[in-house]
Amino acid sequence: AYSPDGQTLATVSWDGTVRLWRLSDGTRIRTLIGHEAWVSAVAYSPDGSTIATGSYDKTVRLWRASDGVLLHTAPQEDIVLALAYAPDNTTLAMGSNDKTLRLLWACDGAHLHTFN
């Protein structure tokens, strides 16, 4: 996922990490460590302040983009396959292995609604 300013790229990995890369020179900026299984989804918030990650460990994790600090861990009912922020930065859409779409609060990952 590209950061909103286009300066950074976040990549997911089977080893449970997310790596942030500076695109101007290819330098790895930092590695986000915390998931317990393959990371399958990543998205930057529209304002660039937060990175959301989803994993086969059935969690959505929210990280502060500026320093990589883990802000929240939100357990889910199944494997997380896709994440996307709303343009207004308030909600996060999550696609899951159980064929549902869930809307979560972007601030803490709390569940708002499930579409079956």
Secondary structure, DSSP 8 states (H G I E B T S, - for coil): -B-TTSSEEEEE-TTSEEEEEETTT--EEEEEE--SS-EEEEEE-TTSSEEEEEETTSEEEEEETTT--EEEEEE-SS-EEEEEE-TTSSEEEEEETTS-EEEEETTT--EEEEE-
